[in-house]
Amino acid sequence: MACKGERLNCIQLFSNHDNNASICIALFKRLISSFGYNSSDEELQVVNKLFSFCETIFSSKTTGKIFLYLCLHGAATPLTLHHKLKIPEASVYRALKRLKALGLAEPALKFSCPGVRGGPRPTVWMLKNADPSDVAKAAEVHKRLLSPKYRFAEEVAQTLIDKFTAGEVREISYKELLLRVRELRIPFNALDVADMVAWYLQERGVKVWR
């Protein structure tokens, strides 16, 4: 563990120059990509392997974990960070403000969700110099997470990915996928859920044959 003085030097490195923050982000992105992962669970294992080191830098487990998640995805909403990392929402907001103060992250976009009325509009937070496509994708992930149907589809897809990874299987037919979904006797339209599962699988490198 770094001593207080060493931690202060790390924080000064981020806050003194924007270029230093960009270099730090690029370094962590390269470090994360060197691990390699095939599923959301493996992705979180990568985060867990590195976040204790980030805790030393930020003096906060939550801030370190959110910083690493943003290094992986470029952008996210507080709801997504709460759901994916199992962190209380109040803690998520405090960590994002801390990253903003350090020049590492910033609010990028406010957007509206169809069917949701009242209250403040959700905000996408992005890592410094993130790709605009990461911001757009973060907004879509947020919208999907508002749907119980999507959250269920995500759980089904992740279960299949874990099985595929264990057996080194990287493809499935849509017909077989639909059959598996129907076997679950879910309270949703099976075709809708199967389509969501297929999209989730393809996003993670699993071929779905139509």
Secondary structure, 3 states (H helix, E strand, C coil): CCCHHHHHHHHHHHHHCHHHHHHHHHHHHHHHHCCCCCCHHHHHHHHHHHHHHHHHHHCCHHHHHHHHHHHHHCEECHHHHHHHHCCCHHHHHHHHHHHHHCCCEEEEEECCCCCCCCCCCCEEEEECCCCHHHHHHHHHHHHHHCCHHHHHHHHHHHHHHHHHHHHCCCEEEHHHHHHHHHHCCCCCCHHHHHHHHHHHHHHCCCEEEC
